[in-house]
Amino acid sequence: MDLQIGQIVLSKMGRDKNRFFIIFDITDDGYVYLIDGKLRKIKKPKKKKIKHIAPTKFVSEEIKEKILKKKLTDAEVAKVIEEFENRKE
């Protein structure tokens, strides 16, 4: 599975099942850190096993750049996810 920072993923397990998140960070030990700008904010991302997410093909280059530059806000994250959900339906 090829995952990238800034990629939108769907949670498959846990109490956040069927929610969309953006990958904030990827670790070497099979985990990712996820944010959604609402429940999981930048200051406290959700640590989740890679096998418990379903990646989409959508990667927000704007979000990716802002994560790497550390200039991202929760409102921007929530907006990108909301636009993705609305476009998908």
C-alpha positions in Angstrom: 0.0 0.0 0.0 1.5 3.3 -1.1 0.6 6.0 1.4 1.5 9.6 1.3 1.2 12.6 3.7 -1.8 14.6 2.7 -3.7 11.6 1.4 -7.4 11.1 2.3 -8.1 7.7 3.9 -11.2 6.0 5.3 -11.2 4.4 8.7 -12.3 0.7 8.6 -12.2 -0.1 12.3 -12.9 1.4 15.7 -15.3 4.0 16.9 -14.2 6.3 14.0 -15.2 3.7 11.4 -16.4 5.1 8.1 -14.9 8.6 8.7 -12.5 10.3 6.4 -9.1 11.5 7.6 -6.0 13.0 6.2 -2.6 11.3 6.8 -0.6 13.6 8.9 2.5 11.4 9.5 3.6 7.9 8.6 5.8 5.8 11.0 8.1 2.9 10.1 6.3 0.5 12.4 3.0 0.1 10.5 1.1 3.1 11.9 -0.1 6.4 10.5 -1.2 9.6 12.3 -4.6 10.9 11.1 -6.3 14.3 11.4 -9.7 15.5 10.4 -9.7 19.0 11.8 -12.7 18.4 14.0 -12.4 15.4 16.4 -8.7 14.7 15.6 -6.9 18.0 15.5 -3.3 18.7 14.4 -2.1 19.0 18.1 -3.5 15.5 18.9 -3.6 13.2 15.8 -5.1 9.7 15.9 -2.5 6.9 15.8 -3.9 4.0 13.7 -2.6 0.8 12.2 -2.2 0.9 8.4 -4.3 -2.2 8.1 -7.3 -0.4 9.6 -7.5 2.3 6.9 -8.6 2.2 3.3 -6.7 4.7 1.2 -8.4 6.8 -1.5 -6.6 8.0 -4.6 -7.0 11.6 -3.6 -3.9 13.4 -2.2 -4.2 17.1 -1.4 -0.9 18.6 -2.5 -1.8 21.9 -0.8 -2.3 20.1 2.6 0.8 18.0 2.1 2.9 21.2 1.5 1.4 22.9 4.6 2.0 19.8 6.8 5.7 19.7 5.7 6.0 23.5 6.3 4.1 23.2 9.6 1.7 25.9 8.6 -1.6 24.0 8.5 -4.8 24.8 10.4 -7.6 22.5 11.6 -10.1 24.6 9.5 -8.2 23.9 6.3 -8.1 20.2 7.0 -11.8 20.1 7.8 -12.6 22.0 4.6 -10.6 19.7 2.3 -12.3 16.6 3.8 -15.7 18.2 3.5 -15.1 19.1 -0.1 -13.9 15.6 -0.8 -17.0 14.1 0.8 -19.4 16.4 -1.1 -17.6 15.6 -4.4 -17.8 11.9 -3.8 -21.5 11.7 -3.3 
